[in-house]
Amino acid sequence: MSDRFPILEPEYLVLQARARDLADRCLPHADRADESDSVDAEVLALLKDSGLAAVQVPAKYGGEFESPDSLAVTVVREQLAAASSHVDSLFAMQGIGSYAIAVGGTDEIREQWLPRVARMEAIAALALTEPEVGSDLKSLSTTIAEDGHDVIIRGTKSFITNGGDADYYCVLGKEDVNGRSGYSLVLVPANTSGVRTSRPYQIMAPHVLGDIEFDNVRVPNTHRLGEPGRGFALVLATLATFRVSVAGAALGTAQAALDDALAHTTTRKQFDSPLARLGPIPQMLAMSWTEIEMARAFTYQVARAAASDPRGSLDLSSMAKIGATEVTGRVVDRSVQMMGRFGLVRGSRIERLYRAARPMRVYEGATEVLLDSLSKQLIKEHSR
Ligand SMILES: Cc1cc2nc3c(=O)[nH]c(=O)nc-3n(C[C@H](O)[C@H](O)[C@H](O)COP(=O)(O)OP(=O)(O)OC[C@H]3O[C@@H](n4cnc5c(N)ncnc54)[C@H](O)[C@@H]3O)c2cc1C
């Protein structure tokens, strides 16, 4: 990262240093943790010890900022992802899986869960995706229905980060409210009767992922997050706050890949010359540096805007996510190419980064889905 272009205020630089310290501690465990499909106890302990999850929770409930701060989350994820996708994911989910509680939970529910989320004593999850429904979330089939003082949840969620290891799930389902079909969000503790988890998938960049079946699950009405029928608004608010942080994680991954390519090509010689001076390799290095710096400057600016006005910055957050994750795809690919056969060795950092970069262009809004909604907005603004 260039020091000649200071784009972070002192408080964020302090946070960045804390995150780098945690990343350094996690690095020796990354080989193991990043290949695991369940939460790694040592990485979890290091994250807990760092206190960094408190960045994700409002100060009133044991957090560090008045409300979760998009720039802080982005800066931390950038450092963590460079070391281990596992610690990055664990950290990220504490915000993504708790924001709806902070915004829409009752005081009692907030008091019960948020301080534990901040201390990493409760592992969070947000359950939207279903076996048949991904990008087109409005077609989901999980149902939520009121029954006296309780709500009943029926359905199956799929590809849920922390699934099987989370302490609770924020579940989005369809609900009829006063004769109209809407979407509601409910907090379901993982130990509630009728909650069953399985792990049918292992992906190319291993991730703690589970499918969760909600078989007539009953929780008190007080576990609702937000008003009945207003669940989608909370999901959107969550994405508006955290989507830009995926760009941070992507850029950390890209920077680490460039660092590895640089170390390799400046030391390895072929044709009596360091690789870094041969053919297109200098251009490849410089292009990666350029793309990373440009994406980083934009990402920080957007994260800063999202910290003060998340909903008003959602389009910019989508752009930052698209830009940074696509840049990262190119950078890791170039780095592997520059490193030749050494870039292909299983268990090397560059090989891990190459795999870790790929899912980022799919989750929290696939590139094409985000482009689709941006294009609609662009055309609408043009036609005004
Ligand atoms: C590592 C990982 C972690 C995840 N964690 C969670 C989690 O914690 N909670 C959760 O709820 N979900 C989670 N998911 C699921 C994720 O949100 C979905 O994968 C994502 O929403 C895309 O849905 P899909 O995979 O079903 O793809 P589909 O919706 O089937 O789309 C496939 C492809 O079609 C294209 N496409 C789809 N729709 C459009 C459109 N309108 N315009 C243009 N192109 C389009 C895109 O290229 C897209 O990649 C996770 C996924 C991964 C990979």
The ligand as a Gaussian input file, in Angstrom:
#p B3LYP/6-31G(d) Opt

LIG

0 1
 C      -19.080000     -18.169000       0.347000
 C      -20.547000     -17.873000       0.336000
 C      -21.166000     -17.450000       1.503000
 C      -22.543000     -17.197000       1.534000
 N      -23.123000     -16.807000       2.701000
 C      -24.458000     -16.568000       2.738000
 C      -25.095000     -16.188000       3.966000
 O      -24.458000     -16.060000       5.016000
 N      -26.442000     -15.977000       3.957000
 C      -27.200000     -16.110000       2.831000
 O      -28.401000     -15.905000       2.897000
 N      -26.611000     -16.463000       1.642000
 C      -25.271000     -16.698000       1.572000
 N      -24.664000     -17.065000       0.393000
 C      -25.466000     -17.213000      -0.817000
 C      -25.289000     -16.015000      -1.755000
 O      -25.934000     -14.906000      -1.195000
 C      -25.821000     -16.413000      -3.135000
 O      -24.877000     -17.301000      -3.697000
 C      -26.006000     -15.198000      -4.031000
 O      -27.088000     -14.427000      -3.603000
 C      -26.255000     -15.598000      -5.502000
 O      -27.291000     -16.525000      -5.579000
 P      -27.055000     -17.907000      -6.350000
 O      -25.720000     -18.442000      -5.978000
 O      -28.238000     -18.757000      -6.107000
 O      -26.969000     -17.513000      -7.885000
 P      -28.204000     -17.284000      -8.903000
 O      -29.192000     -16.371000      -8.309000
 O      -28.651000     -18.597000      -9.382000
 O      -27.435000     -16.522000     -10.061000
 C      -26.417000     -17.171000     -10.836000
 C      -25.762000     -16.157000     -11.724000
 O      -26.727000     -15.658000     -12.637000
 C      -26.514000     -14.287000     -12.907000
 N      -27.734000     -13.533000     -12.554000
 C      -28.694000     -13.864000     -11.642000
 N      -29.652000     -12.945000     -11.610000
 C      -29.342000     -12.000000     -12.513000
 C      -29.937000     -10.768000     -12.948000
 N      -31.096000     -10.302000     -12.430000
 N      -29.304000     -10.038000     -13.897000
 C      -28.125000     -10.468000     -14.438000
 N      -27.520000     -11.608000     -14.060000
 C      -28.102000     -12.369000     -13.125000
 C      -25.295000     -13.868000     -12.069000
 O      -24.152000     -13.961000     -12.888000
 C      -25.216000     -14.921000     -11.002000
 O      -23.888000     -15.130000     -10.535000
 C      -23.302000     -17.338000       0.346000
 C      -22.670000     -17.733000      -0.837000
 C      -21.321000     -18.008000      -0.851000
 C      -20.674000     -18.448000      -2.146000

